[in-house]
Amino acid sequence: MKKMRSFVGLIQIFALLILVPALLSAGEIVPSKWAAPPPSIDGQIEEWQGDTMTSQKNVGVEYALRNDGSNLYVLFIFKDPKYLSSLEMTGMTLYASTSGKKDKDYAVKFVKKTVSGEQLIAYMEKQGQALSEERKQEIINKPQFVVFEATAVNKKGEEIFPSGPVPDVDLPGFRNGRQQDQIIYEFRIPLCSRDLHPAGIGAEPGKDVKLGFEWGGMTPEMKEAMRGRGGGGTGTDMTTETATGRYDGQVPDVTRGPKKYSFWVDVKLASAQ
């Protein structure tokens, strides 16, 4: 009988050894808080005081999530500036999947640029914004603008714009700021169907969404410059570091440019209150 109990105990321990890693690999579901009222997208943290922050320690980031019936709002704080990498140049790419998988078919790319008035008009019209001739002239009269572009992209990184004006949809947007030694980013992404606007997540309040954040690494211009110096080959064999903290098996080489970082998180959108 004692042998039988020992055998049963070993089976139970073996089952736990299988079950525990499976549970851990399932990952944490991060709840989004209902946004009433929605936060101003201004790169400031004051409106988020009291929200629960989730830490992604291996990239020195904390973040919080809110949503209402129209948009998802993300507060993203870099606690350690070394993980900013080349964010100012590459921008932040935010993937959103409703399939439960880490799909990269859809994303919104957020990047700050300096553009001319003509370039700004072209971008605004592509986003479905109607501009009067008077407004166009006001824009052209200024030499340049700092714009916070937020554009839907496909898996190849190609920009996707709506086919025409999009009424009753908040366009995606972002701002960044600094508070003491923290770098702050705020993002807004519409929840609407992608048939309505290509930047839409296509999820309703209360639903599950898988989000992916990616930033840093090399821009096409940086790759081209390195090829010109003979330092990057084809530009496709760069050593990168992800949120796992693991390298791709090669010895890091600073001549290959800044690192790219990324991580995914499962999110439960808040329901209407």
N, C-alpha and C positions, 0 to 999 in steps of 0.2 A: 504493500500500500504506500509506504514511504517512497519507493522508487516511482510509483505512478504519480504521486503528488509532485515529485521533483521534475518528472517529465512534463507534466502539465505546466509547472512554473516556467520551465525553459521555453515552452511554446508561447506562453504569454509574454515573456521578455522579448522573444524573437518578433512577435507581432508588434510590440511597442516600438522596437527598433525600426520596423518598416513604416509604421504609422506616423511616428513623430516627424521624420524628415518630410513626409508627404504633407503634413499639416503646415510645417514651417514654410515649405515651398509654395504653398497656396498664397501667401503674402497677406499683408494687412490691407483692409479696405478703409480708405480715408473718407470720412464723411464731409460733405459740403454743407455749409451753414446757409440758411435762408437769408437772402439779402433784402432787408427792408429798413431803410431805403438802400438802393444800390450804391456802392462806393464810387466816389469820384476817381477817375483814372488820371492821377496826377503824380504818381511816383512818391507819395507820402504814406506814412504808416499810421497816422493818428486815427483814421476811421476804422482800423483793424484792431485797435486796442481791445484786449479781452478775448480775442479769437484764439482758439487752440492752434498752435504751430506744430507742424510735423517736420521732423529733422531728417535730412538725408546727409548723414555725417561724413560719408566718404567723398562728398564733393563740397563740403562746407556750406550747405544750403538749408534754409528753413522755408517752409511755404504754408499758406493757408488758402482755403477755397470757399467761395460763396457762389450762390446762384439765385436767380429769381425765375420767373416764367419765360424770360427772353434770352438771358445771357449767363455765361459762366465767368466768374471773376477770380483771378489768381494773384495772390501776393507772393512774391518770390524774393527772398533776402539772401544775399551772399554774405556769410559771416567771415569768410576768409578770402581776401582778394586774389590769392594765387589761383583760385579755381575759376576766375573770370576768363582766363585764357584770352582768346581773341574775340570775345563776345561783341565788342563795339563794332568790329568789322564784319563778322559772320552773322550777327543777329541771333535771335532765339527761334528755333523751330519747335512748334508745339503740335504733336500728333494727337489725334482723338479717334478712338475706335469704339464702336458699339457692338462689335462681334465677340468681345472678350479676348481677342488676340492682339498681339503687338503689330497691328497693321500699319504700314507706312504709305498706304495708298493716298492718304489725305493728310494735309498739315496746313497750318498757318505760320508763315514766316514773318517775324517781327524784327525790323531793322531800322536804325536811325540813319538818315542820309541828308546830305546837303544837295539841293537841286535848284535849277533855274525856275523862273515863273512858267515858262512853256512846259517844262517837264512836270511841274506840279499840276498844271491844268490837264495834261494828258493822263496823268495817273488818276486824278479825281474823276474824270469822265469815264475811265475804264472801270472804276469802282461803282459806276452807276449813279454818280452825283450830277445833278443838273446844274449848270452854271450859266448865269445870264451874261450877256456881253459886257455889261458894266462890271460884274464881278471878275470876269476874265481880265479886263483892262487894269483893275486894281492889282491883280496878282502880277501881271506882266510888268507893271511899273516898279516893282521891287526887284533888286538884283538877284537875290537868292533867298532860299528858305531852308530851315532845318525841319525835316518832316519825319514823322514816326510811321513808317510804312508797315501795314499789316495786310498781307496778301496771301490768298490761298495758293498752294502749290501741289503738284502731283508728285508721284514717287521719283520722277526724274528731276524734280526741283523746278519744273516749268510753271510759270505763273498762270493762274486761272482767274478770269474776271467774269462777272455776271454779264448776261447777254444784253441787258438794258437796265434802266432805272429800277431800283428795288425799294418799294415803299414799306414803311413800318418795320424796318429791320435796322437795329443798331450795327453799324459797321464794326469789325474788329478793331481794336486799338490798344495802345500801350504807352506808358511813360516810365521814365527811370529817374531816380534821385539818390541822394546820399544823406545818411543820418549818422553822425559821428563816424565810426569805422565800418558802417554797414552800407552795402550797395543794394538799393531797393528797385524792384521792377514790379509794375502792376499791369496785368493783361485783362482784356475783355474779349470773349469769343461768343458769337451768337449761337444759340441752341437750335435755331431753325433748321429745316431740311436743306440739304445741299442743292436740291432742285430750286429752292427759292434764292439762296445765295451760296456760292461755292465755299465760303468760309464757315458755313454752318456745321455744327457738330451732328445734328440730326438726332437729338435726344430730348425727351421731355423730363420735367422735374420728377424726382423719385426713381429715375432709371439709373443703371450702372454704366459707367464710361471708363475706358482705360486711356490714361493720358501718358504721353511720352514727351520728355523735354530733352532737347539736344542743342548744344552750342559749342563754340570754339573750333579749333582745327584750322584748316587752310581755306582761304577764299580762292576762287579761280585766278584772281590777279596775283595772289601770293605764289600759287603753284607755277604760274607762267613766269614770274620773276625768278623763281628757283631753277626752273628749266633753263632760263637764259644764262644763269650762272653755272649751270652744270651740276647743281646740287640736289636735284630732286628726281632725276630720271623721268618717268612718266607721271610722277605725282600720285601714283596709286598705291605705293607700298609704304605709306607713312606709318610710323609707330604712333598709336593712339592709346588713350586710357579712358575707360568707361567708368560708370559708377560702381562697378564691381571691384575697381582698384587693380584689375589684372591687365598686364600688358599682353601684346599679341605674340609674345615669345621671343621678340627681338630685344636687343639692348637699346634703351632709349638713346636717341641721337638728337641733340639740340639743333643740329643743322637741318633737321627735317621739319622744323616749324612747331607751332604751338599745338597743344593737345586738344583733342575733342572729348567732350564729356556728355553723358546721357544717362537717363534713368526713366523707368516706367512706374506708374502707380495706378491702382484700382480705386475708383472714386464712386461713391454713392451720392447722387444729386439729391438735394433737399426737396421735399414736397412743399406745396403752397401751404401757408399758415394763415 
